[in-house]
């Protein structure tokens, strides 16, 4: 059962961007530096200490587990340590990628999503006691992400859209520095929006809500088709039909109908 809003808000750790002491000229070369001041270093140390004291398990150094319903949509069936993943316009789907690592005991962070529903996150299975929220990172959001990579396993960020096309303007040098830091720390970045050089890009391509009758009722569940494209698959897309969320607020695979299974069985038998 998801916690009440007051409980959820008190469990998830909220941090303001200023606490990281991010510099005014972009991504730091090696995380939070001495020049950022004692407050920033103290915030990082406190996060590291809290994470060490609560970490339940040692995660595989090469991959982080993901939700079984999403495994076939990711190269290798898991989130690669040091990997970058982009999710198009679906916060729920992005949170679904965090569910597996969180359930395994990893710390996660969400940056730049002020309207995040922590009750929905809890309903999907994310452990709020191991969730860091930075709802308003400001213009130096990339520096905040870099600092968090030092202390958590998975960072979900919604980059600010810049330009008439709504795409993120992220320089190659900055992206490369962050990618290098992710590999060093064996962390994972999930971008809620465009990002260069991703391991996979996921998007909801079809969506149908359930629960509304003839002018009455309420939305209770949603079936979606999720498509994923990865360079590991030579540009080919994979898709899966999922409950996002289901009637019990969980993420799960939609069971095929009998009419869909029968032709497949006849084909195998033949």
Phi, psi and omega in degrees: 000134180289145181288163175295162183300322180293320179292316181300318181294329182277341183274311180295138183273113179263133181230132176277149184301325183299335181295336180278349180060041185293146181287167183269359186238032171107198187291128177293149185290330182217047178084210181281121186261171179300327182292348181281350175096162184295328183297314181297314179299322180294319178300314180296317180297319180295319177297316180298317180296318180294321180294315180299322183286338185248351183298123185276332189209157175268121183277154176304137185285349183252339183206150175249137182296150175236173179296136181306328181291341182255353187302318183287352179264002181238139175302130181078358178072018181202171174277120181285131176300128185088003184272163178232131182229141179245138178236129185270107166062019179231101178296322181298317178295318178298318177296327178300327177292333179279341188299316182298306177302319181297316179296333179277357177106004181280151172275143178231159177224147176236123186239129173081024178235077185295336181263020179300131176272101183294332176295319178295321178298316178296322179297329178281352177104013178277132181282109183292338179288346179238035181236125177255129180246128172236083188292330184232080183284344180075196184293336182265039182301326182292324176292324177297316178300316180300319179293321181290328178302333179289341190232347179234166183273325183225130177242122173259124182230140171254099182294146176291134178285134180230135178100161184292337180273358178075008181274153180282133176264096182236117182296150180300321182295316180294318179296321180292320179296318180292321178298321178296319179294320178300317180294319180298317184271355184054042178257172182232139175248130173243119181259127175272078185138187185295146176203141181283148171057059181268157174283330176199150176238124182246145179209147172276116184259346178207141184214134178222123179271151176239153175120341180270126177266209180282075178085013180213175180095183179221157179291124184242336183201161181221129171263134181226156167256122179253127178251142180227136178236135180218146176295337177294339180254022178056036176083355180284149181262149170241149180220151178219148176265124186228156164273123183215079357266174176273183180302334179263016179071010182262156172272128180201163179284140176283124179291135179294147177289158179301325181292337178272331182284320185303311179300324180294319179295319178297324180294319179293317181296325182286000000 
